[in-house]
């Protein structure tokens, strides 16, 4: 079924004939039929279908009509043959009655008249099968047949009238012999005429039969030709479409790859030659992961494995693929699981070469990094200068001003170091020794604008690897900043911690209005999968920084609702980053420390993680223990005599 | 205060990340008026239970001041800014955790220090330089 390229336009066209309106109506239905929808005939061949339908209808109609006619002809032949017998019987009956025997010449005469009339003009006669049923025969139409039948009827009239006269006159009639002779002659004549008529009818039937056969052969041929033509047209339309599709696939700069469920390449578009310098035929049957950079293989495998389990789903990933010459091309891929589609039965990957974008991104990242590094140096020196000034300052007002400067510079340093993180360059401040976790949290708080609203409490005596200390401080700072900016300035933000299963959890809680489920989900997604460096995301810089830093150190960050409103950010620090400050540090009592002189009891989230519950069994805070016994203060005491300070 | 060692530029963690304004929540004015450099501080005995509720610096000061120590010495030994130390000690004095002794009063009683003492100090200073 053809489908005009735009059925709607066709239907609304003013010059459209009414008959065409119906076709466009069908056209609207066509897209629902998948196969026909795929093979659209060109618009100019739209007339083929109606012609084909008319042709088939004509063949069927003519056949039916011709067959019914020929059935009538056979009947007529039968009845004409019976007529000859009736004529013989009538003659015999007349002679028998004249000779004084019992017979019924009148009955046979009436039957003769009836049949003669019926043969000529059509009518109902007793069926030739002789089972007392009646059949209807059509009037004779051919003029030759009619002439013979008229002659036949005239002779029958004469025969019956001669018979009647013979019956009236009897044997004593002087013309008896002549009349009998006449009767016999008429009988013979009738037989001959009737034979002629039957012959004519048979001849005519044969002629029309052979004509019918010829016409049917012609019509059959025509139908076959029409079917052939339509097949060719459809094939051509299909071929054109296939060529169009092939050309799209071949000339597209993107790769189209179909992966079998086991990860091998089932189809590879030829454009791979342009992108990776490889022939598509060589790739079919090999595993896609063979081409992927070793560093990206895990991530690609994870994405594909996840996708295989979800028919109909779509996933994205970015990775590097190896060019034939050994270089790596950065690509982005959108893949769709079409395992349920019997025509595909696999994963369809659309792979785009983004090497140039990657290079551009790299150079922007480098630029960002260089600028940020310079600023970082300047801010560090500024902070050192402020330190010097603060040390000797005793005037409260001047110290207050210095504190403001100090705070601003600290926040500036955080911003600058965030830029370094976003630049994507793997270079960061590392410390030669591990740092107490509490100090890291306090450093984070110091970097936040509204630090005075933040209450730190219940951080255990743990240390954090010097490699990660600065990053964790920035990560926590971003979460605390987020908490303070999305809660009322009169409320507090609480930072606490507790051992959790396989690590340590820092919890940052605010008492703000909270986030909707959708916002929370989006924020968590962003945290879980930070995009590649994208300067445009600076609006959401905080979450990106957190996501990046978390990914760098295997830290898990999750936002969740608090039962009392607001949002809690949970930061799970993996054991690899943690060290012990004392003999049994993980279980050491949380020591309240920080900004507020008298912290309020902590409201922990309603979490039921085992780690949190363990808090209940922790030994009570070591009130009696003299403070210098704690690692931090011992150092402080030791450093007291340090000439540097 | 502790830990961290140094970074690539040789800075210590505490110099770098421990900002003094966080210790007092940004306050610079002591809650107590009579806090001079030489004011002596002593922790009230038998209040260990109360220490648990205090911040880290407060506890350090309380531990240090089991013996009488001057504010200047607290500042130096705990690596706290003088201004910050004064604020914290002022808070602690108000809470009754520490007692303040004012050496000025002693000086006033004695009128002037003995000449012998001053000479010994001078002698000592000469020996240092």
Interface residues (C-beta under 8 A of the other chain):
Chain A: X380 X383 X384 X387 X390 X391 X392 X393 X394 X396 X397 X399 X400 X403 X406 X407 X410 X429 X430 X431 X432 X433 X434 X435 X436 X438 X439 X440 X442 X443 X445 X446 X451 X452 X463 X466 X469 X470 X473 X591 X592 X593 X594 X595 X596 X597 X598 X599 X621 X623 X624 X626 X627 X628 X631 X632 X633 X634 X635 X636 X637 X639 X640 X641 X645
Chain B: X1 X2 X3 X4 X5 X6 X7 X8 X9 X11 X13 X14 X15 X16 X17 X18 X19 X20 X21 X22 X23 X25 X26 X28 X29 X30 X37 X48 X49 X51 X52 X53 X54 X55 X56 X58 X59 X60 X62 X63 X76 X77 X78 X79 X81 X82 X83 X86 X91
